[in-house]
Amino acid sequence: MSSRDNIIPHSHTITLEDRSRKNGYNPMLLWFTGLSGSGKSTLASNLEVYFHKKGYNTYILDGDNVRSGLNKDLDFSEDDRKENIRRIAEVSKLFIDAGIIVLTAFISPFREDRQWAKDLVGEKNFFEIYVDCPLEVCERRDVKGLYKKARSGQIKNFTGINSPFEVPTDADINVDTANLELDECLTQLVQKVEPKIRL
């Protein structure tokens, strides 16, 4: 018998539905995906500010921040990238159950992993946001200098250079950060996301 056989999840008295009614909105996972430099963190941060002003409880899980703590034991191999996303999805599920709107800003390059996250938290609790920005634009921005390092061989398995990015085929919204101003992108997001959150 495995020790896992002794794990029996506890059913709590207060449910997600109870928290939603108390808060007056539906908590959910807003999953931002896109290349490095596409604008995921910027969009997530600005959307969180908007939600905060509206009185929604929110929290951002951002790639570099999470890899500095919870996932600091993981590298950027394909297996560890999958584990990174698995942990993020599990943490997001807990946040949702606590009544919080979670905004995640991760490259999350593989469709299979994004689908796994969606299946874990439930389709009605998941909203995929593809931050659509061509590689050449992201590389021109190179906010963190990562593309330059990847091109010179200092970074292995870098998405868009020597590791693939699988473009979402059925995202809930595509935000064109290469051609739209931040305010325009934010307006598009609010118009699509907020109706899903309202009770």
PyMOL commands that set and color helices and strands:
alter all, ss='L'
color gray80, all
select helices_A, chain A and resi 3-6+16-23+40-54+63-67+78-97+111-121+123-125+135-141+146-151+182-197
alter helices_A, ss='H'
color red, helices_A
select strands_A, chain A and resi 29-33+58-62+101-105+126-132+173-176
alter strands_A, ss='S'
color yellow, strands_A
deselect
rebuild
show_as cartoon
